[in-house]
Amino acid sequence: MFAVVPDPIPARMKGLNRAEICDTNFIEFVRHWQGQPAVRPAPHQPILPGSALDAAGFDALFESQLISRHLDLMARVLRVQNKVFYTIGSSGHEGNALVARAARHTDPAFLHYRSGAFMAERFRKLPGMDPVMDSALSFAASRDDPASGGRHKVWGSKPLWVLPQTSTIASHLPKALGTALAIESARRIGHDLPIPEDSVVICSFGDASANHATAQTAFNTAAWAAYQRLPAPILFVCEDNGIGISVKTPSGWIADSFSHRPGLDYFHADGLDLVEGHAQVERALEHCRYTRRPTFLHLRTTRLMGHAGTDFEIEWRPLAELCAAEAADPLLRTAQIALQSGWLSAEQILERYEAIRARCFAAAEAADARPRLETLDDIIAPLAPYTPAAVQAEATRPAPAEEREQAFGGAAQLPELQPPRHLAVQINQALHDLLCKYPAALLFGEDVAQKGGVYTVSKGLLKAFGPRRVFNTLLDETMILGMAQGLANLGMLPVPEIQYLAYLHNAADQLRGEACSLQFFSNNQYRNPMLVRIAGLGYQKGFGGHFHNDNSIAALRDIPGLVVGCPSRGDDAAMMLRTLAALAQVDGRVAVFLEPIALYMTKDLHAPGDGQWLFPYPAPDQALVLGEGRVYQPEASDLVIFTYGNGVPMSLRAAVRIGEEHGWQVRVVDLRWLVPLNAGFIAAQAADAQRVLVVDEGRHSAGVGEGVITALVEAGLGHLPLQRVSGADTYTPLAGAAMCVLPSDNALVSAARVLAQEH
């Protein structure tokens, strides 16, 4: 369209830097433009006849595009000088500035990495903000970067409601949709939103990312919501440049795939032409805002200068194709409009172009001189904030008495006045308490409402709190966790349920890559407070095999910032839930509550009918301290057993047999908190031990037991005679065979015999 480079291309040009070519193309195109300019329009007049875009708006958009381009060019030059650390650029996508202009700064935005022009334009929404310096600080990984504090190059801004994303390949779509759904959820429960009620959510991504399974789950859920007439005001912005790194998107694929998809209202806009694209983008955003329906904006873009600075496209992409993409550079079209309209002369355009170049380089040099993160403490400061006193005060603050009485059916029915009960009932009672205490808490998941959960753990919550706060979701764990993040983004307290631990694994990145990373990558400006309940672990008899007896918790142990609690008895469960809810509420943390299915209904410990695994419900002003375990027979030291979950009653039974066989006094330590492990507590419990047995119902490799042993060795206790009993490195089979791959009472007794022979 605006080809400058001659054709055929001389061989000498094949090795040229494509960023330099794009830079030269623009300068040469403007310098040699031969058209006749029109009479210069007034700022409030259309930039071109018949256009809905006025000259002042066009001028602002042009400047935003130039800022984005020169940030890219600056990054390519200064990266080799080790002054900036990121070269995935926005060149060719500068038309996304149109979306920022049409939206409000209070419309939450979840952006992919080619959003430089969007951000430059968004910065105009609030006075006194500088898109160049803020961006330069991020490129330079400066600790003064207002988006992430130097932890990553991200597009983000707290005052502009741009939640930071890091190299997103579709993983942000579920939480973006969750945020859109949360706008309506807040209205339904009377929660005060931090944004206007008619806000929409902006979510941008590339054409290649649209094919990702995580993207598809968001599109499906959006359509599912629209089918039921549930408001889901999200503008999906697919910036289609026809390529994903080096893999081409089939021509017409995005339009064919999305233009007729039920539940997604499709709009197309030309992101290469500000005049053409302006009205199209405005229509899409207005439609989304006023219909409250999920809207798909297919924005035409191109990709210039490669995927990143290390992508030498000439090695894999035909030269003619590269030149065609460079000829379609949206800045060439914008410059042409400026010249044709008479708004700017060639000299004025080039003067502005070079002034912005100088501004970007000056900002980058200044940012390079600013301090960077240098210590571990500084780096991880926002990862896992914890204020123990405030958390404990919140955890022990009971819900209002009148609300508790109403939820439990009267003062006489309060759970602390009832006989001792088993784990499932105590969790249920604790959830009633939490929903009384936190009016913005919502409990949701598969089958949790009318059915009350597969194991009736959420029974009665729907009746007590209604469908606005307790509801079923579609069967999609990725979207359940995405919805939780959306609710958290808008100030609510989500309590999602993942029905089985095995169902988490295909959605775990919503915890690892998204929820738990937000505080870190936003320098604790944004938080995802949530309490995720997961039923799991093994020992169910006659039911389910692998998918219902999954003991693999390694994936959870590897998520920075996550807290994982695992109760073995009902009273502990209630107090742990209070602590985790308080941790979310006070410090914004993401927590997983891992509930041992096989202990849900367990009432007896040593013999049928003994009722020794039933416990009174703790008063609502009681809670546990994070990291604090429970110790049985603390004075015993002949053998100390470390365990959790199902291993606790198992170890208590085995302790009796071991004592009878060897005359030992046995201490059993219930860790209760699996992530992070309390290494100091573990070392203190083993300090006077004669022998140690680690009982881990997880798998032998990467299980909790490895962490316990590491804590002992690092504390200088590696000399202690030690045995470990764990699950086997296998999937759990069906029926009675399941018990062969898990620790047993007999296995513990046998391990003690080995210890007796060793010492």
Secondary structure, DSSP 8 states (H G I E B T S, - for coil): ----S-SS--GGGGGS-HHHHHHHHHHHHHHT----------TTSBSSTT-SSBHHHHHHHHHHHHHHHHHHHHHHHHHTTTS-------TT-GGGHHHHHHS-TTS-EE--S--HHHHHHHGGGSTT--HHHHHHHHHTTBTT-TTTTTSS--EEETTTTEEEESS-SSTTHHHHHHHHHHHHHHHHHT---SS-TT--EEEEEETTGGGSHHHHHHHHHHHHHHHTT----EEEEEEE-SEETTEE--TTHHHHHHTT-TT-EEEEEETT-HHHHHHHHHHHHHHHHHH---EEEEEE----S-SSTT--GGGTS-HHHHHHHHHT-HHHHHHHHHHHTTSS-HHHHHHHHHHHHHHHHHHHHHHHTS-B--SHHHHHTTTS---HHHHHHHHT----HHHHHHHHTSGGG-GGGS--B-HHHHHHHHHHHHHHH-TTEEEEETT-SSS--TTSTTTTHHHHH-TTTEEE--S-HHHHHHHHHHHHHTT-EEEEEES-GGGTGGGTHIIIIIITTHHHHTTTSS---EEEEEEE-S--SSS-GGGGS----HHHHTSTT-EEE--SSHHHHHHHHHHHHHHHHHH--EEEEEEEGGGTT---SSSTT--TT-B----TT----TT--EEESTT--SEEEEE-TTHHHHHHHHHHHHHHHH---EEEEE--EEES--HHHHHHHHTT-S-EEEEEEEESTT-HHHHHHHHHHHTT-TTS-EEEEEE-SS---SGGGGGGGS--HHHHHHHHHHHHHH-
